[in-house]
Amino acid sequence: MNALGTPILAVFSEPRERIYRALLAEPGRDWRVSQLAERVPQVSVEAVRTTLYLLLGDRLVEVVPHQRSLTLRLNDKGRAMLTQITAGWRRSRDCGGGAS
């Protein structure tokens, strides 16, 4: 896995996993914080916002230009990284080791 600038992005948490799964389910979609928060209602808006800003800082999402509010899209690097992270979490659970 390429090194993340923000290692916390690879640390398992249920809210983070839900956010990543929503992003990966529609990888070409443009997301505003409110839209993604609606998709994962069991996750706080603050957690969604923070996660998206961390992903932006690591250049795993890109800003969609010409939007009135901050709108982000998962890029190819982000799709690959989130797929790799969530697969690692799944393997860890499957091996009985808990999430990493």
Gaussian input, Z-matrix of N, CA and C with variables (Angstrom, degrees):
# hf/3-21g

backbone

0 1
 N
 C     1     B1
 C     2     B2     1     A1
 N     3     B3     2     A2     1     D1
 C     4     B4     3     A3     2     D2
 C     5     B5     4     A4     3     D3
 N     6     B6     5     A5     4     D4
 C     7     B7     6     A6     5     D5
 C     8     B8     7     A7     6     D6
 N     9     B9     8     A8     7     D7
 C    10    B10     9     A9     8     D8
 C    11    B11    10    A10     9     D9
 N    12    B12    11    A11    10    D10
 C    13    B13    12    A12    11    D11
 C    14    B14    13    A13    12    D12
 N    15    B15    14    A14    13    D13
 C    16    B16    15    A15    14    D14
 C    17    B17    16    A16    15    D15
 N    18    B18    17    A17    16    D16
 C    19    B19    18    A18    17    D17
 C    20    B20    19    A19    18    D18
 N    21    B21    20    A20    19    D19
 C    22    B22    21    A21    20    D20
 C    23    B23    22    A22    21    D21
 N    24    B24    23    A23    22    D22
 C    25    B25    24    A24    23    D23
 C    26    B26    25    A25    24    D24
 N    27    B27    26    A26    25    D25
 C    28    B28    27    A27    26    D26
 C    29    B29    28    A28    27    D27
 N    30    B30    29    A29    28    D28
 C    31    B31    30    A30    29    D29
 C    32    B32    31    A31    30    D30
 N    33    B33    32    A32    31    D31
 C    34    B34    33    A33    32    D32
 C    35    B35    34    A34    33    D33
 N    36    B36    35    A35    34    D34
 C    37    B37    36    A36    35    D35
 C    38    B38    37    A37    36    D36
 N    39    B39    38    A38    37    D37
 C    40    B40    39    A39    38    D38
 C    41    B41    40    A40    39    D39
 N    42    B42    41    A41    40    D40
 C    43    B43    42    A42    41    D41
 C    44    B44    43    A43    42    D42
 N    45    B45    44    A44    43    D43
 C    46    B46    45    A45    44    D44
 C    47    B47    46    A46    45    D45
 N    48    B48    47    A47    46    D46
 C    49    B49    48    A48    47    D47
 C    50    B50    49    A49    48    D48
 N    51    B51    50    A50    49    D49
 C    52    B52    51    A51    50    D50
 C    53    B53    52    A52    51    D51
 N    54    B54    53    A53    52    D52
 C    55    B55    54    A54    53    D53
 C    56    B56    55    A55    54    D54
 N    57    B57    56    A56    55    D55
 C    58    B58    57    A57    56    D56
 C    59    B59    58    A58    57    D57
 N    60    B60    59    A59    58    D58
 C    61    B61    60    A60    59    D59
 C    62    B62    61    A61    60    D60
 N    63    B63    62    A62    61    D61
 C    64    B64    63    A63    62    D62
 C    65    B65    64    A64    63    D63
 N    66    B66    65    A65    64    D64
 C    67    B67    66    A66    65    D65
 C    68    B68    67    A67    66    D66
 N    69    B69    68    A68    67    D67
 C    70    B70    69    A69    68    D68
 C    71    B71    70    A70    69    D69
 N    72    B72    71    A71    70    D70
 C    73    B73    72    A72    71    D71
 C    74    B74    73    A73    72    D72
 N    75    B75    74    A74    73    D73
 C    76    B76    75    A75    74    D74
 C    77    B77    76    A76    75    D75
 N    78    B78    77    A77    76    D76
 C    79    B79    78    A78    77    D77
 C    80    B80    79    A79    78    D78
 N    81    B81    80    A80    79    D79
 C    82    B82    81    A81    80    D80
 C    83    B83    82    A82    81    D81
 N    84    B84    83    A83    82    D82
 C    85    B85    84    A84    83    D83
 C    86    B86    85    A85    84    D84
 N    87    B87    86    A86    85    D85
 C    88    B88    87    A87    86    D86
 C    89    B89    88    A88    87    D87
 N    90    B90    89    A89    88    D88
 C    91    B91    90    A90    89    D89
 C    92    B92    91    A91    90    D90
 N    93    B93    92    A92    91    D91
 C    94    B94    93    A93    92    D92
 C    95    B95    94    A94    93    D93
 N    96    B96    95    A95    94    D94
 C    97    B97    96    A96    95    D95
 C    98    B98    97    A97    96    D96
 N    99    B99    98    A98    97    D97
 C   100   B100    99    A99    98    D98
 C   101   B101   100   A100    99    D99
 N   102   B102   101   A101   100   D100
 C   103   B103   102   A102   101   D101
 C   104   B104   103   A103   102   D102
 N   105   B105   104   A104   103   D103
 C   106   B106   105   A105   104   D104
 C   107   B107   106   A106   105   D105
 N   108   B108   107   A107   106   D106
 C   109   B109   108   A108   107   D107
 C   110   B110   109   A109   108   D108
 N   111   B111   110   A110   109   D109
 C   112   B112   111   A111   110   D110
 C   113   B113   112   A112   111   D111
 N   114   B114   113   A113   112   D112
 C   115   B115   114   A114   113   D113
 C   116   B116   115   A115   114   D114
 N   117   B117   116   A116   115   D115
 C   118   B118   117   A117   116   D116
 C   119   B119   118   A118   117   D117
 N   120   B120   119   A119   118   D118
 C   121   B121   120   A120   119   D119
 C   122   B122   121   A121   120   D120
 N   123   B123   122   A122   121   D121
 C   124   B124   123   A123   122   D122
 C   125   B125   124   A124   123   D123
 N   126   B126   125   A125   124   D124
 C   127   B127   126   A126   125   D125
 C   128   B128   127   A127   126   D126
 N   129   B129   128   A128   127   D127
 C   130   B130   129   A129   128   D128
 C   131   B131   130   A130   129   D129
 N   132   B132   131   A131   130   D130
 C   133   B133   132   A132   131   D131
 C   134   B134   133   A133   132   D132
 N   135   B135   134   A134   133   D133
 C   136   B136   135   A135   134   D134
 C   137   B137   136   A136   135   D135
 N   138   B138   137   A137   136   D136
 C   139   B139   138   A138   137   D137
 C   140   B140   139   A139   138   D138
 N   141   B141   140   A140   139   D139
 C   142   B142   141   A141   140   D140
 C   143   B143   142   A142   141   D141
 N   144   B144   143   A143   142   D142
 C   145   B145   144   A144   143   D143
 C   146   B146   145   A145   144   D144
 N   147   B147   146   A146   145   D145
 C   148   B148   147   A147   146   D146
 C   149   B149   148   A148   147   D147
 N   150   B150   149   A149   148   D148
 C   151   B151   150   A150   149   D149
 C   152   B152   151   A151   150   D150
 N   153   B153   152   A152   151   D151
 C   154   B154   153   A153   152   D152
 C   155   B155   154   A154   153   D153
 N   156   B156   155   A155   154   D154
 C   157   B157   156   A156   155   D155
 C   158   B158   157   A157   156   D156
 N   159   B159   158   A158   157   D157
 C   160   B160   159   A159   158   D158
 C   161   B161   160   A160   159   D159
 N   162   B162   161   A161   160   D160
 C   163   B163   162   A162   161   D161
 C   164   B164   163   A163   162   D162
 N   165   B165   164   A164   163   D163
 C   166   B166   165   A165   164   D164
 C   167   B167   166   A166   165   D165
 N   168   B168   167   A167   166   D166
 C   169   B169   168   A168   167   D167
 C   170   B170   169   A169   168   D168
 N   171   B171   170   A170   169   D169
 C   172   B172   171   A171   170   D170
 C   173   B173   172   A172   171   D171
 N   174   B174   173   A173   172   D172
 C   175   B175   174   A174   173   D173
 C   176   B176   175   A175   174   D174
 N   177   B177   176   A176   175   D175
 C   178   B178   177   A177   176   D176
 C   179   B179   178   A178   177   D177
 N   180   B180   179   A179   178   D178
 C   181   B181   180   A180   179   D179
 C   182   B182   181   A181   180   D180
 N   183   B183   182   A182   181   D181
 C   184   B184   183   A183   182   D182
 C   185   B185   184   A184   183   D183
 N   186   B186   185   A185   184   D184
 C   187   B187   186   A186   185   D185
 C   188   B188   187   A187   186   D186
 N   189   B189   188   A188   187   D187
 C   190   B190   189   A189   188   D188
 C   191   B191   190   A190   189   D189
 N   192   B192   191   A191   190   D190
 C   193   B193   192   A192   191   D191
 C   194   B194   193   A193   192   D192
 N   195   B195   194   A194   193   D193
 C   196   B196   195   A195   194   D194
 C   197   B197   196   A196   195   D195
 N   198   B198   197   A197   196   D196
 C   199   B199   198   A198   197   D197
 C   200   B200   199   A199   198   D198
 N   201   B201   200   A200   199   D199
 C   202   B202   201   A201   200   D200
 C   203   B203   202   A202   201   D201
 N   204   B204   203   A203   202   D202
 C   205   B205   204   A204   203   D203
 C   206   B206   205   A205   204   D204
 N   207   B207   206   A206   205   D205
 C   208   B208   207   A207   206   D206
 C   209   B209   208   A208   207   D207
 N   210   B210   209   A209   208   D208
 C   211   B211   210   A210   209   D209
 C   212   B212   211   A211   210   D210
 N   213   B213   212   A212   211   D211
 C   214   B214   213   A213   212   D212
 C   215   B215   214   A214   213   D213
 N   216   B216   215   A215   214   D214
 C   217   B217   216   A216   215   D215
 C   218   B218   217   A217   216   D216
 N   219   B219   218   A218   217   D217
 C   220   B220   219   A219   218   D218
 C   221   B221   220   A220   219   D219
 N   222   B222   221   A221   220   D220
 C   223   B223   222   A222   221   D221
 C   224   B224   223   A223   222   D222
 N   225   B225   224   A224   223   D223
 C   226   B226   225   A225   224   D224
 C   227   B227   226   A226   225   D225
 N   228   B228   227   A227   226   D226
 C   229   B229   228   A228   227   D227
 C   230   B230   229   A229   228   D228
 N   231   B231   230   A230   229   D229
 C   232   B232   231   A231   230   D230
 C   233   B233   232   A232   231   D231
 N   234   B234   233   A233   232   D232
 C   235   B235   234   A234   233   D233
 C   236   B236   235   A235   234   D234
 N   237   B237   236   A236   235   D235
 C   238   B238   237   A237   236   D236
 C   239   B239   238   A238   237   D237
 N   240   B240   239   A239   238   D238
 C   241   B241   240   A240   239   D239
 C   242   B242   241   A241   240   D240
 N   243   B243   242   A242   241   D241
 C   244   B244   243   A243   242   D242
 C   245   B245   244   A244   243   D243
 N   246   B246   245   A245   244   D244
 C   247   B247   246   A246   245   D245
 C   248   B248   247   A247   246   D246
 N   249   B249   248   A248   247   D247
 C   250   B250   249   A249   248   D248
 C   251   B251   250   A250   249   D249
 N   252   B252   251   A251   250   D250
 C   253   B253   252   A252   251   D251
 C   254   B254   253   A253   252   D252
 N   255   B255   254   A254   253   D253
 C   256   B256   255   A255   254   D254
 C   257   B257   256   A256   255   D255
 N   258   B258   257   A257   256   D256
 C   259   B259   258   A258   257   D257
 C   260   B260   259   A259   258   D258
 N   261   B261   260   A260   259   D259
 C   262   B262   261   A261   260   D260
 C   263   B263   262   A262   261   D261
 N   264   B264   263   A263   262   D262
 C   265   B265   264   A264   263   D263
 C   266   B266   265   A265   264   D264
 N   267   B267   266   A266   265   D265
 C   268   B268   267   A267   266   D266
 C   269   B269   268   A268   267   D267
 N   270   B270   269   A269   268   D268
 C   271   B271   270   A270   269   D269
 C   272   B272   271   A271   270   D270
 N   273   B273   272   A272   271   D271
 C   274   B274   273   A273   272   D272
 C   275   B275   274   A274   273   D273
 N   276   B276   275   A275   274   D274
 C   277   B277   276   A276   275   D275
 C   278   B278   277   A277   276   D276
 N   279   B279   278   A278   277   D277
 C   280   B280   279   A279   278   D278
 C   281   B281   280   A280   279   D279
 N   282   B282   281   A281   280   D280
 C   283   B283   282   A282   281   D281
 C   284   B284   283   A283   282   D282
 N   285   B285   284   A284   283   D283
 C   286   B286   285   A285   284   D284
 C   287   B287   286   A286   285   D285
 N   288   B288   287   A287   286   D286
 C   289   B289   288   A288   287   D287
 C   290   B290   289   A289   288   D288
 N   291   B291   290   A290   289   D289
 C   292   B292   291   A291   290   D290
 C   293   B293   292   A292   291   D291
 N   294   B294   293   A293   292   D292
 C   295   B295   294   A294   293   D293
 C   296   B296   295   A295   294   D294
 N   297   B297   296   A296   295   D295
 C   298   B298   297   A297   296   D296
 C   299   B299   298   A298   297   D297

   B1=1.4563
   B2=1.5174
   B3=1.3047
   B4=1.4598
   B5=1.5069
   B6=1.3084
   B7=1.4610
   B8=1.5255
   B9=1.3064
   B10=1.4576
   B11=1.5190
   B12=1.2929
   B13=1.4527
   B14=1.5174
   B15=1.3187
   B16=1.4559
   B17=1.5247
   B18=1.3438
   B19=1.4714
   B20=1.5254
   B21=1.3192
   B22=1.4694
   B23=1.5253
   B24=1.3269
   B25=1.4597
   B26=1.5239
   B27=1.3249
   B28=1.4648
   B29=1.5258
   B30=1.3297
   B31=1.4635
   B32=1.5249
   B33=1.3196
   B34=1.4542
   B35=1.5289
   B36=1.3097
   B37=1.4667
   B38=1.5211
   B39=1.3181
   B40=1.4667
   B41=1.5252
   B42=1.3452
   B43=1.4733
   B44=1.5301
   B45=1.3282
   B46=1.4660
   B47=1.5276
   B48=1.3129
   B49=1.4610
   B50=1.5266
   B51=1.3128
   B52=1.4721
   B53=1.5230
   B54=1.3273
   B55=1.4690
   B56=1.5252
   B57=1.3251
   B58=1.4678
   B59=1.5174
   B60=1.3102
   B61=1.4795
   B62=1.5336
   B63=1.3278
   B64=1.4673
   B65=1.5271
   B66=1.3251
   B67=1.4634
   B68=1.5241
   B69=1.3146
   B70=1.4680
   B71=1.5211
   B72=1.3278
   B73=1.4709
   B74=1.5240
   B75=1.3224
   B76=1.4618
   B77=1.5289
   B78=1.3286
   B79=1.4637
   B80=1.5245
   B81=1.2966
   B82=1.4622
   B83=1.5120
   B84=1.3235
   B85=1.4577
   B86=1.5314
   B87=1.3207
   B88=1.4613
   B89=1.5230
   B90=1.3421
   B91=1.4667
   B92=1.5230
   B93=1.3130
   B94=1.4614
   B95=1.5178
   B96=1.3230
   B97=1.4653
   B98=1.5176
   B99=1.3110
   B100=1.4688
   B101=1.5298
   B102=1.3257
   B103=1.4661
   B104=1.5274
   B105=1.3185
   B106=1.4612
   B107=1.5284
   B108=1.3204
   B109=1.4658
   B110=1.5247
   B111=1.3141
   B112=1.4717
   B113=1.5300
   B114=1.3162
   B115=1.4601
   B116=1.5283
   B117=1.3277
   B118=1.4701
   B119=1.5354
   B120=1.3341
   B121=1.4687
   B122=1.5231
   B123=1.3101
   B124=1.4495
   B125=1.5318
   B126=1.3310
   B127=1.4628
   B128=1.5243
   B129=1.3231
   B130=1.4674
   B131=1.5305
   B132=1.3057
   B133=1.4667
   B134=1.5283
   B135=1.3236
   B136=1.4655
   B137=1.5332
   B138=1.3439
   B139=1.4673
   B140=1.5302
   B141=1.3203
   B142=1.4673
   B143=1.5298
   B144=1.3156
   B145=1.4702
   B146=1.5337
   B147=1.3136
   B148=1.4582
   B149=1.5194
   B150=1.3247
   B151=1.4666
   B152=1.5230
   B153=1.3262
   B154=1.4640
   B155=1.5211
   B156=1.3309
   B157=1.4643
   B158=1.5245
   B159=1.3372
   B160=1.4672
   B161=1.5240
   B162=1.3328
   B163=1.4667
   B164=1.5275
   B165=1.3197
   B166=1.4607
   B167=1.5234
   B168=1.3212
   B169=1.4636
   B170=1.5172
   B171=1.3201
   B172=1.4646
   B173=1.5270
   B174=1.3174
   B175=1.4703
   B176=1.5198
   B177=1.3471
   B178=1.4618
   B179=1.5187
   B180=1.3110
   B181=1.4638
   B182=1.5190
   B183=1.3091
   B184=1.4661
   B185=1.5145
   B186=1.3060
   B187=1.4618
   B188=1.5195
   B189=1.3157
   B190=1.4611
   B191=1.5249
   B192=1.3186
   B193=1.4703
   B194=1.5306
   B195=1.3139
   B196=1.4590
   B197=1.5231
   B198=1.3311
   B199=1.4627
   B200=1.5178
   B201=1.3165
   B202=1.4588
   B203=1.5208
   B204=1.3157
   B205=1.4648
   B206=1.5206
   B207=1.3330
   B208=1.4555
   B209=1.5244
   B210=1.3091
   B211=1.4541
   B212=1.5178
   B213=1.3370
   B214=1.4584
   B215=1.5168
   B216=1.3287
   B217=1.4635
   B218=1.5214
   B219=1.3136
   B220=1.4578
   B221=1.5238
   B222=1.3257
   B223=1.4657
   B224=1.5360
   B225=1.3190
   B226=1.4684
   B227=1.5231
   B228=1.3212
   B229=1.4674
   B230=1.5316
   B231=1.3290
   B232=1.4562
   B233=1.5138
   B234=1.3080
   B235=1.4621
   B236=1.5284
   B237=1.3171
   B238=1.4637
   B239=1.5275
   B240=1.3200
   B241=1.4614
   B242=1.5283
   B243=1.3293
   B244=1.4640
   B245=1.5207
   B246=1.3222
   B247=1.4614
   B248=1.5235
   B249=1.3052
   B250=1.4579
   B251=1.5351
   B252=1.3066
   B253=1.4713
   B254=1.5192
   B255=1.3362
   B256=1.4668
   B257=1.5266
   B258=1.3204
   B259=1.4657
   B260=1.5326
   B261=1.3161
   B262=1.4665
   B263=1.5210
   B264=1.3297
   B265=1.4681
   B266=1.5248
   B267=1.3234
   B268=1.4666
   B269=1.5255
   B270=1.3292
   B271=1.4735
   B272=1.5219
   B273=1.3113
   B274=1.4608
   B275=1.5234
   B276=1.3119
   B277=1.4717
   B278=1.5232
   B279=1.3251
   B280=1.4612
   B281=1.5240
   B282=1.3149
   B283=1.4702
   B284=1.5194
   B285=1.3299
   B286=1.4583
   B287=1.5055
   B288=1.3203
   B289=1.4648
   B290=1.5066
   B291=1.3251
   B292=1.4609
   B293=1.5094
   B294=1.2868
   B295=1.4634
   B296=1.5063
   B297=1.3329
   B298=1.4630
   B299=1.4951
   A1=107.95
   A2=116.54
   A3=119.81
   A4=108.61
   A5=116.43
   A6=120.41
   A7=109.87
   A8=113.91
   A9=119.72
   A10=108.74
   A11=117.00
   A12=120.60
   A13=110.91
   A14=115.94
   A15=123.39
   A16=107.84
   A17=117.46
   A18=120.84
   A19=114.65
   A20=118.37
   A21=120.72
   A22=110.92
   A23=118.19
   A24=121.21
   A25=112.50
   A26=117.65
   A27=121.00
   A28=112.65
   A29=117.44
   A30=121.06
   A31=108.86
   A32=115.86
   A33=120.33
   A34=112.31
   A35=114.38
   A36=123.05
   A37=105.63
   A38=116.76
   A39=119.54
   A40=111.70
   A41=118.99
   A42=117.65
   A43=112.25
   A44=116.79
   A45=120.08
   A46=110.06
   A47=117.26
   A48=119.95
   A49=110.77
   A50=117.94
   A51=121.03
   A52=111.34
   A53=115.81
   A54=120.32
   A55=109.96
   A56=117.07
   A57=120.34
   A58=110.89
   A59=117.15
   A60=120.26
   A61=110.20
   A62=117.42
   A63=120.27
   A64=110.58
   A65=117.04
   A66=120.16
   A67=111.01
   A68=117.23
   A69=120.82
   A70=112.84
   A71=117.46
   A72=120.59
   A73=111.44
   A74=117.30
   A75=122.31
   A76=108.64
   A77=117.10
   A78=120.39
   A79=115.53
   A80=119.08
   A81=120.69
   A82=113.86
   A83=116.55
   A84=120.98
   A85=111.64
   A86=115.43
   A87=122.41
   A88=107.17
   A89=116.79
   A90=121.48
   A91=111.45
   A92=115.41
   A93=121.56
   A94=105.56
   A95=117.36
   A96=121.00
   A97=110.35
   A98=117.25
   A99=120.91
   A100=111.54
   A101=117.36
   A102=120.45
   A103=111.22
   A104=115.89
   A105=119.18
   A106=110.03
   A107=117.43
   A108=120.75
   A109=110.83
   A110=117.34
   A111=120.52
   A112=110.87
   A113=117.31
   A114=122.20
   A115=111.18
   A116=116.74
   A117=121.86
   A118=108.46
   A119=117.34
   A120=120.65
   A121=114.15
   A122=118.38
   A123=121.08
   A124=112.34
   A125=116.60
   A126=123.20
   A127=107.95
   A128=116.68
   A129=120.00
   A130=111.24
   A131=115.28
   A132=121.09
   A133=109.64
   A134=116.81
   A135=120.84
   A136=110.93
   A137=116.66
   A138=120.06
   A139=110.51
   A140=116.77
   A141=120.84
   A142=109.25
   A143=116.85
   A144=121.49
   A145=110.39
   A146=116.62
   A147=120.53
   A148=111.29
   A149=116.50
   A150=120.57
   A151=110.90
   A152=117.00
   A153=119.47
   A154=111.85
   A155=117.70
   A156=119.97
   A157=111.47
   A158=117.71
   A159=119.99
   A160=110.89
   A161=116.51
   A162=120.37
   A163=110.74
   A164=116.87
   A165=121.36
   A166=110.38
   A167=116.24
   A168=120.24
   A169=112.65
   A170=117.17
   A171=121.63
   A172=111.99
   A173=116.35
   A174=122.79
   A175=112.79
   A176=115.50
   A177=120.70
   A178=110.80
   A179=116.36
   A180=123.35
   A181=106.59
   A182=114.82
   A183=119.55
   A184=109.18
   A185=114.91
   A186=120.77
   A187=108.58
   A188=115.64
   A189=121.29
   A190=106.54
   A191=117.76
   A192=120.09
   A193=112.86
   A194=113.93
   A195=122.98
   A196=113.52
   A197=116.87
   A198=121.80
   A199=108.44
   A200=117.14
   A201=120.71
   A202=111.46
   A203=118.05
   A204=120.75
   A205=108.46
   A206=115.64
   A207=119.77
   A208=109.73
   A209=115.53
   A210=122.77
   A211=107.24
   A212=115.09
   A213=120.81
   A214=110.79
   A215=115.06
   A216=121.69
   A217=107.95
   A218=115.75
   A219=121.69
   A220=108.18
   A221=117.01
   A222=119.16
   A223=109.84
   A224=117.02
   A225=120.69
   A226=111.77
   A227=116.59
   A228=120.56
   A229=109.64
   A230=116.75
   A231=121.16
   A232=112.38
   A233=116.63
   A234=120.98
   A235=109.79
   A236=116.92
   A237=120.71
   A238=110.96
   A239=116.61
   A240=120.35
   A241=111.40
   A242=117.67
   A243=120.17
   A244=111.24
   A245=117.10
   A246=120.59
   A247=109.98
   A248=116.52
   A249=121.51
   A250=110.70
   A251=117.18
   A252=121.17
   A253=110.60
   A254=117.23
   A255=119.40
   A256=111.56
   A257=117.78
   A258=120.52
   A259=110.21
   A260=116.75
   A261=120.64
   A262=111.41
   A263=116.47
   A264=119.71
   A265=109.86
   A266=116.49
   A267=121.27
   A268=110.50
   A269=116.83
   A270=120.58
   A271=110.66
   A272=115.92
   A273=120.28
   A274=110.85
   A275=116.93
   A276=120.83
   A277=110.47
   A278=117.19
   A279=121.82
   A280=111.81
   A281=116.21
   A282=120.72
   A283=111.55
   A284=116.42
   A285=120.30
   A286=113.63
   A287=117.09
   A288=120.23
   A289=113.94
   A290=118.20
   A291=118.93
   A292=108.80
   A293=116.65
   A294=120.77
   A295=109.37
   A296=115.29
   A297=119.57
   A298=111.07
   D1=135.92
   D2=173.15
   D3=-62.56
   D4=146.37
   D5=-179.82
   D6=-68.29
   D7=136.30
   D8=175.71
   D9=-88.26
   D10=142.43
   D11=173.52
   D12=-70.07
   D13=-26.56
   D14=179.34
   D15=-121.42
   D16=88.72
   D17=-174.45
   D18=-58.30
   D19=-25.13
   D20=179.87
   D21=-57.81
   D22=-25.16
   D23=179.90
   D24=-62.27
   D25=-22.08
   D26=179.83
   D27=-96.28
   D28=-5.49
   D29=-179.71
   D30=-81.90
   D31=129.31
   D32=-176.89
   D33=-65.46
   D34=136.11
   D35=164.65
   D36=-152.07
   D37=147.86
   D38=-179.81
   D39=-59.61
   D40=-45.30
   D41=178.33
   D42=-59.97
   D43=-43.03
   D44=-179.43
   D45=-63.52
   D46=-41.72
   D47=178.98
   D48=-62.03
   D49=-42.40
   D50=179.21
   D51=-63.21
   D52=-41.55
   D53=178.59
   D54=-63.54
   D55=-47.45
   D56=-179.44
   D57=-61.71
   D58=-42.54
   D59=-179.23
   D60=-62.81
   D61=-40.38
   D62=177.87
   D63=-63.96
   D64=-43.70
   D65=178.74
   D66=-63.55
   D67=-42.42
   D68=-178.86
   D69=-72.00
   D70=-25.71
   D71=179.45
   D72=-68.44
   D73=-28.06
   D74=179.25
   D75=-135.87
   D76=70.27
   D77=-170.66
   D78=-64.28
   D79=-23.80
   D80=-179.69
   D81=-93.93
   D82=0.36
   D83=-175.10
   D84=-77.10
   D85=145.35
   D86=171.82
   D87=-88.11
   D88=132.14
   D89=-175.97
   D90=-123.25
   D91=133.81
   D92=162.99
   D93=-97.65
   D94=157.79
   D95=-179.52
   D96=-54.21
   D97=-45.51
   D98=-177.01
   D99=-62.55
   D100=-37.31
   D101=179.78
   D102=-67.08
   D103=-43.76
   D104=179.93
   D105=-68.27
   D106=-37.51
   D107=177.81
   D108=-62.85
   D109=-36.40
   D110=176.48
   D111=-65.99
   D112=-33.16
   D113=-178.66
   D114=-72.20
   D115=-27.98
   D116=-179.84
   D117=-124.37
   D118=69.58
   D119=-172.08
   D120=-62.74
   D121=-20.55
   D122=179.36
   D123=-81.27
   D124=2.16
   D125=179.72
   D126=-114.56
   D127=135.98
   D128=-178.42
   D129=-66.75
   D130=151.69
   D131=177.01
   D132=-59.76
   D133=-37.10
   D134=179.72
   D135=-63.08
   D136=-40.75
   D137=178.81
   D138=-66.01
   D139=-39.84
   D140=177.90
   D141=-63.39
   D142=-48.45
   D143=-178.67
   D144=-60.41
   D145=-48.31
   D146=-178.82
   D147=-60.70
   D148=-45.47
   D149=-179.79
   D150=-61.66
   D151=-44.61
   D152=179.36
   D153=-62.72
   D154=-40.47
   D155=178.38
   D156=-66.76
   D157=-37.11
   D158=175.88
   D159=-65.64
   D160=-41.64
   D161=176.63
   D162=-62.66
   D163=-39.12
   D164=177.63
   D165=-64.29
   D166=-42.21
   D167=178.82
   D168=-61.68
   D169=-32.60
   D170=177.87
   D171=-90.76
   D172=5.84
   D173=178.43
   D174=60.20
   D175=37.64
   D176=176.61
   D177=-96.75
   D178=-13.48
   D179=170.35
   D180=-129.17
   D181=158.95
   D182=178.77
   D183=-125.34
   D184=152.40
   D185=177.70
   D186=-76.01
   D187=132.07
   D188=175.45
   D189=-85.15
   D190=119.29
   D191=-176.21
   D192=-71.20
   D193=160.82
   D194=172.60
   D195=66.09
   D196=34.46
   D197=176.81
   D198=-113.15
   D199=148.16
   D200=-179.39
   D201=-71.63
   D202=-35.12
   D203=177.28
   D204=-118.99
   D205=161.89
   D206=-178.23
   D207=-55.99
   D208=121.91
   D209=-179.58
   D210=-129.99
   D211=130.01
   D212=-174.84
   D213=-124.05
   D214=156.26
   D215=177.77
   D216=-137.85
   D217=135.78
   D218=175.31
   D219=-63.74
   D220=129.70
   D221=178.03
   D222=-97.44
   D223=179.73
   D224=-176.90
   D225=-61.07
   D226=-42.59
   D227=178.49
   D228=-61.93
   D229=-42.83
   D230=179.26
   D231=-64.91
   D232=-42.48
   D233=178.61
   D234=-60.10
   D235=-46.31
   D236=179.86
   D237=-64.52
   D238=-43.72
   D239=-177.45
   D240=-66.88
   D241=-46.05
   D242=-179.25
   D243=-66.63
   D244=-35.26
   D245=175.75
   D246=-63.08
   D247=-43.46
   D248=-179.74
   D249=-66.38
   D250=-43.34
   D251=179.75
   D252=-62.71
   D253=-50.06
   D254=-177.07
   D255=-67.04
   D256=-32.85
   D257=175.97
   D258=-65.19
   D259=-39.14
   D260=177.30
   D261=-63.98
   D262=-40.58
   D263=176.95
   D264=-62.08
   D265=-43.36
   D266=-178.66
   D267=-63.44
   D268=-45.36
   D269=178.68
   D270=-60.42
   D271=-41.49
   D272=-179.91
   D273=-62.14
   D274=-43.09
   D275=178.19
   D276=-66.87
   D277=-42.14
   D278=-179.08
   D279=-63.03
   D280=-30.35
   D281=179.49
   D282=-87.64
   D283=-0.77
   D284=178.73
   D285=78.79
   D286=12.95
   D287=-177.65
   D288=-90.47
   D289=2.66
   D290=-174.77
   D291=75.46
   D292=179.54
   D293=-179.75
   D294=-84.91
   D295=148.96
   D296=178.29
   D297=-93.11

